[in-house]
Amino acid sequence: MASVDELQSVIGYEFKDKSLIVQAMTHSSYANEMHMGKHSDNERLEFLGDAVLEIVTSRFLYLNYPDYSEGDLTKLRASLVCEPTLAYCTKEIDLGKYVLLARGEDKSGGRLRKSILSDALEALIGAIYLDGGMDKASDFIEKYILTDIEHKILFYDCKTNLQEVVQAKHNGNVEYKLLSEEGPAHNKTFSSAVLYHDEVLGTGKGHTKKAAEQEAAYQALLNIKEGNICI
């Protein structure tokens, strides 16, 4: 695993209490494998970071979207703090490289798993909040999460969003097709395509059929938005 010193350099924040960033990067599988003490993994920090993320995001949206109703703000916030969006946000800092995982979890692709990445990001937010306060946590959230919002909102329930886009133009439904299923039973990878009138709008992969379909829908939304396909 890359060092936490390197991670501090990447995110531009140096911890006064280094144990906090180490704990934020400690997945429960690693804590169990290493027989670490109770609550030594990042789950409690994730709980805290989730709350900090919600209040900072709520404040940001309230101030920057004055014409949005409560319902609109709620939907937009949900799209920004959902698991796929947070996992996407970790790519900029390559967070998976720094997470402490058990050997089995690591070998099975844990560093790329959206749930592990999103949890680690929330734990990191919680750690920054405890170490540096709300201002430092807000700076981190606004720099790495509350940017490129128009792009990121596509992650939230992509299948519903895609269906709404298609129905706004045509009176029809998209359909999903399973392309392949690979890997052992405990770590399968599914590939799916989304089609409209037999035209492939997008393809995706995931560790569940639903995840693969959501990824396919997301790629379809991007293709439509960028003009790569017409419906």
C-alpha positions in Angstrom: 0.0 0.0 0.0 1.2 3.5 -0.7 2.0 5.6 2.3 -0.4 7.9 4.1 2.3 10.6 3.9 1.9 10.4 0.1 -1.9 10.6 0.5 -1.5 13.7 2.6 0.6 15.3 -0.1 -2.0 14.4 -2.8 -5.0 15.9 -0.9 -3.0 18.9 0.3 -3.8 18.4 4.0 -1.3 17.3 6.7 -2.8 15.7 9.8 -1.7 16.7 13.2 -2.9 13.3 14.4 -1.6 10.8 11.9 -3.5 8.0 13.6 -6.8 9.4 12.2 -5.7 9.1 8.5 -4.4 5.6 9.1 -7.7 4.6 10.7 -9.6 6.2 7.8 -7.8 4.0 5.4 -8.2 0.8 7.5 -10.9 -1.5 6.0 -12.7 -3.9 8.4 -11.2 -6.9 6.5 -7.7 -5.7 7.3 -8.5 -4.9 10.9 -9.9 -8.4 11.3 -7.0 -10.1 9.5 -4.4 -8.2 11.7 -6.4 -8.9 14.9 -6.6 -5.2 15.6 -8.6 -3.8 18.5 -12.3 -3.0 18.6 -13.3 0.0 16.4 -9.9 0.2 14.8 -11.3 0.1 11.3 -12.8 3.1 9.4 -16.5 2.4 10.0 -17.0 4.9 12.8 -15.2 7.6 10.9 -17.3 6.8 7.9 -20.4 7.4 10.0 -19.1 10.8 11.1 -17.9 11.7 7.6 -21.3 10.9 6.1 -22.9 13.5 8.4 -20.3 16.1 7.7 -20.7 15.5 4.0 -24.4 15.9 4.1 -24.4 19.2 6.0 -21.6 20.7 3.9 -23.3 19.6 0.7 -26.7 21.0 1.9 -25.2 24.3 2.7 -23.4 24.5 -0.6 -26.5 23.7 -2.6 -28.7 26.1 -0.6 -26.3 29.0 -1.3 -25.6 28.1 -4.9 -29.0 27.0 -6.2 -31.3 29.8 -4.9 -34.1 28.9 -7.4 -34.3 25.3 -6.4 -37.2 24.0 -4.3 -36.7 21.8 -1.3 -37.5 18.7 -3.5 -35.0 19.7 -6.1 -32.3 20.4 -3.6 -33.0 17.0 -1.9 -32.7 15.1 -5.2 -29.5 17.0 -6.2 -27.9 16.3 -2.8 -28.8 12.6 -3.1 -27.1 12.4 -6.5 -23.9 13.9 -5.1 -23.6 11.8 -2.0 -24.6 8.4 -3.4 -22.2 5.6 -3.6 -21.4 5.7 -7.3 -20.7 9.4 -7.3 -18.4 9.2 -4.3 -16.6 6.3 -5.8 -16.1 8.3 -8.9 -14.7 11.2 -6.9 -12.0 9.0 -5.4 -10.4 8.6 -8.9 -8.8 12.0 -8.8 -6.8 11.2 -5.7 -6.5 7.4 -6.5 -7.8 6.7 -3.0 -8.0 2.9 -3.6 -4.3 2.8 -3.7 -4.1 3.8 0.0 -6.7 1.6 1.6 -5.5 -1.1 3.9 -7.2 -4.3 2.8 -7.0 -8.0 3.8 -5.1 -10.0 1.3 -8.2 -11.8 0.1 -10.1 -8.6 -0.3 -7.3 -7.0 -2.2 -6.9 -10.0 -4.6 -10.6 -10.0 -5.3 -10.5 -6.4 -6.6 -11.5 -4.6 -3.4 -9.5 -1.5 -4.4 -11.9 -0.9 -7.3 -15.1 -1.8 -5.4 -17.4 1.2 -5.2 -18.6 0.5 -1.7 -15.1 0.3 -0.3 -14.0 3.5 -2.1 -17.1 5.5 -1.1 -16.8 4.4 2.5 -13.1 5.3 2.6 -13.8 8.7 1.2 -16.4 9.4 3.9 -14.0 8.1 6.6 -11.4 10.5 5.3 -13.8 13.4 5.5 -14.6 12.4 9.1 -10.9 12.2 9.9 -10.2 15.6 8.5 -13.2 17.0 10.4 -11.8 15.7 13.7 -8.3 16.8 13.0 -8.8 20.2 11.4 -12.5 21.2 12.0 -15.4 22.0 9.7 -13.5 24.5 7.6 -10.9 22.0 6.5 -13.5 19.3 5.9 -15.5 21.8 3.8 -12.5 22.7 1.8 -11.8 19.1 1.0 -15.5 18.4 0.1 -15.8 21.4 -2.1 -12.5 20.6 -3.9 -13.1 16.9 -4.6 -16.9 16.3 -4.5 -18.8 19.6 -5.1 -17.3 20.2 -8.6 -18.5 19.2 -12.1 -22.0 18.8 -10.6 -23.8 18.5 -14.0 -21.7 15.5 -14.8 -21.9 13.8 -11.4 -25.7 14.0 -11.1 -25.9 11.5 -13.9 -24.7 8.8 -11.5 -27.9 9.0 -9.4 -30.3 6.3 -10.5 -29.1 6.3 -14.1 -31.7 3.8 -15.2 -34.5 6.1 -14.2 -32.8 9.1 -15.7 -32.2 7.3 -19.0 -35.8 6.2 -19.2 -37.0 9.7 -18.6 -34.7 11.0 -21.3 -36.0 8.4 -23.8 -39.7 8.9 -22.9 -39.3 12.7 -23.3 -38.4 12.1 -26.9 -40.3 8.9 -27.8 -43.1 6.8 -26.4 -41.0 3.7 -25.7 -38.9 1.9 -23.2 -35.2 0.9 -23.1 -34.2 -2.7 -22.4 -31.2 -4.3 -20.8 -29.3 -7.3 -22.1 -26.8 -9.4 -20.1 -23.7 -9.8 -22.3 -21.5 -11.9 -20.2 -20.9 -13.3 -16.7 -17.4 -14.1 -15.6 -15.4 -15.1 -12.5 -16.0 -17.3 -9.5 -19.3 -17.3 -7.7 -18.0 -15.0 -4.9 -16.6 -12.4 -7.2 -18.5 -12.4 -10.5 -18.3 -9.6 -13.1 -21.3 -9.0 -15.2 -21.4 -7.1 -18.5 -24.7 -5.5 -19.7 -25.9 -3.4 -22.5 -28.8 -1.0 -22.7 -30.7 -0.9 -26.0 -33.5 1.1 -27.6 -35.1 -0.4 -30.7 -32.1 -2.8 -30.9 -29.6 0.0 -30.9 -26.9 -0.2 -28.2 -26.9 3.0 -26.2 -24.3 2.0 -23.7 -22.5 -0.9 -22.0 -21.3 -1.4 -18.5 -19.7 -3.8 -16.0 -20.3 -4.5 -12.3 -20.1 -7.1 -9.6 -23.9 -7.4 -9.7 -26.4 -7.3 -12.7 -27.9 -4.2 -11.3 -24.6 -2.4 -11.0 -23.7 -3.4 -14.6 -27.1 -2.0 -15.8 -26.6 1.2 -13.9 -23.2 1.6 -15.5 -24.6 0.9 -19.0 -27.3 3.5 -18.4 -24.7 6.0 -17.2 -22.6 5.5 -20.4 -25.8 5.8 -22.5 -26.6 9.2 -20.8 -23.1 10.4 -21.5 -23.4 9.2 -25.2 -26.7 11.0 -25.6 -25.4 14.2 -23.8 -22.2 14.3 -25.9 -24.0 13.6 -29.2 -22.3 10.3 -29.8 -25.7 8.7 -30.5 -29.1 10.0 -31.4 -32.4 8.6 -30.2 
